[in-house]
Amino acid sequence: GVSWVLSRLRIDIFQPPIFGDVVRGSTWLSAIDKYFYHRQFQYVAAYTGQPLLTASSVWGVLDVASRRVVPVPDFIREKTAVHPGHAL
């Protein structure tokens, strides 16, 4: 009876890739609070390591019946781990 809902998204583009570029992406959970999960993203040029873009997002858990954000349920918290200190 719950679903993820995107609350905020910030994208910083340093250099857009061009057709044929090989891109390496990574994402990690950076923080959890009562209502929200904070996820980070990084994309770099695979051969040079040059940063192409970084992004951060904030996700909430929505109770589908009431259409309200609810505290993150324990069954979700138990399956996730925060990876602090991951460099962008």
C-alpha positions as CSV (number, residue, x, y, z in Angstrom):
1,G,0.0,0.0,0.0
2,V,3.0,2.4,-0.3
3,S,5.0,3.8,-3.2
4,W,8.1,5.9,-3.7
5,V,7.5,9.6,-4.6
6,L,10.2,12.0,-5.8
7,S,10.2,15.1,-3.7
8,R,13.3,17.0,-5.0
9,L,15.9,16.6,-7.7
10,R,18.9,18.7,-8.5
11,I,21.2,18.1,-11.5
12,D,24.5,19.8,-12.1
13,I,25.8,19.3,-15.7
14,F,29.4,20.1,-16.2
15,Q,29.8,18.7,-19.7
16,P,27.2,16.8,-21.6
17,P,28.3,13.6,-23.3
18,I,28.4,13.4,-27.0
19,F,27.2,10.6,-29.2
20,G,29.5,7.6,-28.9
21,D,31.0,8.6,-25.5
22,V,31.3,5.8,-22.9
23,V,29.8,7.0,-19.6
24,R,30.2,5.4,-16.1
25,G,27.5,6.1,-13.6
26,S,27.2,5.4,-9.9
27,T,24.5,6.0,-7.3
28,W,24.3,5.6,-3.6
29,L,22.1,6.3,-0.6
30,S,23.6,9.2,1.3
31,A,21.1,9.8,4.2
32,I,17.9,8.6,5.7
33,D,15.6,10.6,7.9
34,K,12.2,9.9,9.3
35,Y,10.4,10.7,6.0
36,F,12.9,10.8,3.3
37,Y,15.8,8.9,1.6
38,H,18.5,11.1,0.0
39,R,20.2,9.6,-3.1
40,Q,23.3,10.9,-5.0
41,F,24.3,10.2,-8.6
42,Q,27.6,10.7,-10.4
43,Y,28.4,10.2,-14.1
44,V,31.9,10.5,-15.5
45,A,33.6,9.9,-18.9
46,A,34.7,6.3,-18.6
47,Y,38.1,6.7,-20.2
48,T,39.2,10.0,-18.7
49,G,37.3,10.1,-15.4
50,Q,36.1,13.6,-16.2
51,P,32.9,14.5,-14.3
52,L,30.0,14.9,-16.6
53,L,27.2,15.5,-14.1
54,T,26.2,15.0,-10.5
55,A,22.7,14.8,-9.1
56,S,20.9,14.6,-5.8
57,S,17.4,13.5,-5.1
58,V,15.1,13.2,-2.2
59,W,12.5,10.4,-2.1
60,G,9.5,9.9,0.2
61,V,7.2,7.0,0.9
62,L,3.6,7.7,-0.1
63,D,0.7,5.9,1.4
64,V,-1.3,5.1,-1.7
65,A,-4.7,5.1,0.0
66,S,-4.4,8.5,1.8
67,R,-2.0,10.0,-0.8
68,R,0.2,11.4,2.0
69,V,3.9,11.0,2.7
70,V,4.4,8.7,5.7
71,P,7.4,7.8,7.8
72,V,9.7,5.3,6.0
73,P,8.4,1.8,7.1
74,D,10.7,-0.5,9.0
75,F,10.5,-3.2,6.3
76,I,12.2,-0.7,3.9
77,R,14.7,0.6,6.4
78,E,15.9,-2.9,7.2
79,K,16.8,-3.5,3.5
80,T,18.9,-0.4,3.0
81,A,22.2,1.0,4.1
82,V,23.6,4.5,3.9
83,H,27.0,5.0,2.3
84,P,28.4,8.2,3.9
85,G,31.5,9.9,2.6
86,H,31.2,8.8,-1.0
87,A,33.0,11.5,-2.9
88,L,31.4,13.3,-5.7
